[in-house]
Amino acid sequence: MSNAKSLEQLEQKQDFIRRHIGPSPAQMSDMLSALGVSSVEQLMEQTVPASIRLENGLQIGESRTEVETLSYLKSVASKNKVFKSYIGQGYHPTHVPHVILRNVLENPGWYTAYTPYQPEIAQGRLESLLNFQTMSMDLTGLDLASASLLDEATAAAEAMALAKRVAKAKKANSFFIADDVHVQTIDVVKTRAEQFGFDIIIGPAQEAANHDIFGALFQYPTTSGEVVDLTDLIAAVQDKKALACVAADIMALMLLKAPGKLGADVVLGSAQRFGVPMGYGGPHAAFFTTRDKYKRSLPGRIIGVSKDRLGNDALRMAMQTREQHIRREKANSNICTAQVLLANMAAFYAVYHGPEGLKTIAERIHRFADILAAGLKEKGVTLKHDTWFDTITVVAQNKEEVVARAVAAEVNFATNHAGEYSVSVSETTTREDIVELFDIILGEGHGLDVAALDAQISANGSQSIPASLVRDDEVLTHPNFNSYHSETEMLRYIKRLENKDLALNHSMISLGSCTMKLNATAEMIPITWPEFANLHPFCPLDQAEGYQIMIGELHDWLVDITGYDAVSMQPNSGAQGEYAGLIAIRKYHESRGEGHRNVCLIPSSAHGTNPASAQMASMKIVVVDCDKQGNVDMDDLKAKAAEVSENLSCIMITYPSTHGVYEETIRDICDIVHQHGGQVYMDGANMNAQVGVTSPGSIGSDVSHLNLHKTFCIPHGGGGPGVGPIGVKSHLAPFMPNHSVINVPGTSVDNGAVSAAPYGSAAILPISWAYIAMMGSEGLRQATETAIVNANYLAQTLSEHFPILYRGRNDRVAHECIIDLRPLKDATGISEMDVAKRLQDYGFHSPTMSFPVAGTLMVEPTESESKVEIDRFIEAMVAIKGEIEKIASGEWSIEDNPLVNAPHTQADVLSSDWNRAYDRFEAAFPVPSVAKDKFWPTVTRIDDVYGDRNLLCSCPAVDTYRDE
Ligand SMILES: *Cc1c(COP(=O)(O)O)cnc(C)c1O
């Protein structure tokens, strides 16, 4: 049987590589011949400067199959010990409703979408985010909410920054933090304050107003569980013309008077315990609310209600001008990727349970705390406080003994305050658990009976929430929180919203700089395993061995891929990575007695988060020009570096540049900056054009962030989560973030944290781990090469119809390219916006609009798209060009054509008074392939100006629904 295949051939070890990479070998050779090259290698030689190409391949090893990968990861995960967590401190066990688990968290319709930049095809997640905002506003008692921040601790740091911007106490430079705020929050706020040059005062909450401050932060209830009436403290702070900020527990707010009603100016906190697993620290969404008058100072994004072209209610990100890529160094914060998927989960949790259900959950938690406290008091145990929601702190002589019993019973308490320990009960706590807690704390044979204690409390009423703080207003009264409590209704609500959104499970999303590649199902499987999902970030390290192994291996692979020496996983977005990297640079200069170096050079093509982050690190930004080819203007760079030489801190440069080319001079750029004593920060968002081919470390950079949610396959979740680890050369390694509860090995204990959890959004790291394992050294390099082939094929084919703005050596582009629509606009008046909206009628999400150059579209196909899909996109673009030509020729007027009226909804196309210059079929099915499989936008073009003039950021009142 001479032509039987060998076992090795049959085993198909490369199976995952060919599934991750879109084009088949035949399609690859078609594209290569279209490009006039005979091999991938030849194209790479033409495209990537020889001076930066890696000589040796990656050391990651052979690709593993999906089965091997998952079985290995399972064995690693099982080394984690999932103890019952009563640690609290901002992280609580929760029951993720299964209907949400499967239909949101595990559903690519929800997790593969991008930030809703194209609102007409994102009304589903925009509605869910509006639910999140409405929920935030109701529970906190304030009138303006953002659509999620990165975690509670960074939200507190944002509150401090907002206080500084708006407080009338302009001369004050101090921010007060009550000493009973969560430790990790104090840590992160301190880091942020140090960079801004603010002073932090920590002391008993009552002393806040004794100081000259611009703001103060309180915790409600406190980290040790006490429920304190903050009314007078807040008023005293406001008397000083300072802002009062309150970090609150979202579940407690179901029972406690809203902080806004106590007078707070800002309320923030984590929405984790609303149905999002602890995940060893994240990802979770933070909520943030404040007064309407501070809307222009709010960090992050606001979803607002506006009107579409036909006058219907339609949602979109309000005041898009606040987006960081537009505001740059004037931005309120550097938040770009946030936590949309997790905010949606929390909002759905509230929709599913409704106000009654949530109140019952909160009351049950509170009752268990009351029962626990009553039993302990009866036995003479000293409790630290007389009030609580869910957390009982015991003042204990026998702490060691109790903690030892707890560990033996596989139970964790919070133990990081001397002489005491705390027990936080949660939604998952049961009667049996309370008995077990009595056994642990009192020793067996205590004779306490849960039912008897409960009967006492039921009879006498609970005293543990002060009467003045019992919530008496109605919350979550909007129909969205009162209509979907059966699973059938809930399932359909989730599906109805999902259907409005275009995600990667519909078509290619070629957003340049965003790297919308495959998020393989196998990569997603481990994140919901209990061994990864249910660990508290502050559990003892010996319970997180599996995590340590997985993180350690990912660390080593990322070191290999980046050419750096060390990596920190802590930052939970790319922009947070930038911030962490800039802090490392600053601390490095300080360690050498050069703390005065504070100038950051940023090329004009940079992403807006770069200047926004530099501003947060108190750096002075000097913009370096680009030349006509889109490259950094070397003369300008030399001149500016020389001018600021003594004060040069660093350059922030993206490679390949956001113009989509491998700049030839990148090594020189690094050299020039180094000669003046500066450091090189290479923005790693474009690593998809580097992996296995070149690396920031080998090029000469000192530090980079990676967007694991771009190059390394963590899905974008509709606008988050993300992970933005930083890689550094060894001289910067000592200056990477640490954590005040869990010490991160290799960094100084003096380094503060940039995220609430020591390993940031640890729960989604298995996604990147699995991607790298399944691709192996060979697959990763192939992915990069294929991304370059796809982009060049697309650029070359489209260049017959549109100018491609920048090209590198041999007229090649890197992994993305910019389509210049300005000439067409000048000739016809049709804008990039019209083209972007018209693409929706063709079933596509627009490429990145007007970044980095106004009036252009930046396209990044990634390696995961097949030639078939790229050809469909090209077909759409060419057809749109044809439509524009009809306007140029006068066949259609500039007022009446399918572009300016795009996108078209069913209601629009089917309306009885159709009298346009083009017919209905042309409007909806402009090319035959669209008719086969039509994706319908659910609103027509949205009026941004109307929405900004009439800012409404909660669910519209019921009357508006009736009007419809
Ligand atoms: C996406 C991106 C960032 C910001 O990353 P986030 O994870 O969204 O914070 C920074 N720079 C560039 C070039 C990017 O494309």
The ligand as a Tripos MOL2 file, in Angstrom:
@<TRIPOS>MOLECULE
LIG
   15    15     1     0     0
SMALL
NO_CHARGES

@<TRIPOS>ATOM
      1 C1         -5.6290   49.6270   21.0780 C.3       1 LIG1
      2 C2         -4.4780   50.5200   21.1430 C.ar      1 LIG1
      3 C3         -4.0650   51.0990   22.3590 C.ar      1 LIG1
      4 C4         -4.8750   51.0310   23.6490 C.3       1 LIG1
      5 O1         -5.1260   49.7720   24.1220 O.3       1 LIG1
      6 P1         -6.3630   49.4740   25.0720 P.3       1 LIG1
      7 O2         -6.2210   48.0630   25.4320 O.co2     1 LIG1
      8 O3         -7.5980   49.7630   24.2980 O.co2     1 LIG1
      9 O4         -6.2710   50.3730   26.2530 O.co2     1 LIG1
     10 C5         -2.8940   51.8300   22.3680 C.ar      1 LIG1
     11 N1         -2.1900   52.0190   21.2290 N.ar      1 LIG1
     12 C6         -2.5730   51.5040   20.0440 C.ar      1 LIG1
     13 C7         -1.7400   51.7560   18.8170 C.3       1 LIG1
     14 C8         -3.7390   50.7480   19.9530 C.ar      1 LIG1
     15 O5         -4.1390   50.2560   18.7800 O.3       1 LIG1
@<TRIPOS>BOND
     1     1     2 1
     2     2     3 ar
     3     2    14 ar
     4     3     4 1
     5     3    10 ar
     6     4     5 1
     7     5     6 1
     8     6     7 2
     9     6     8 1
    10     6     9 1
    11    10    11 ar
    12    11    12 ar
    13    12    13 1
    14    12    14 ar
    15    14    15 1
@<TRIPOS>SUBSTRUCTURE
     1 LIG1         1 GROUP 0 **** ****
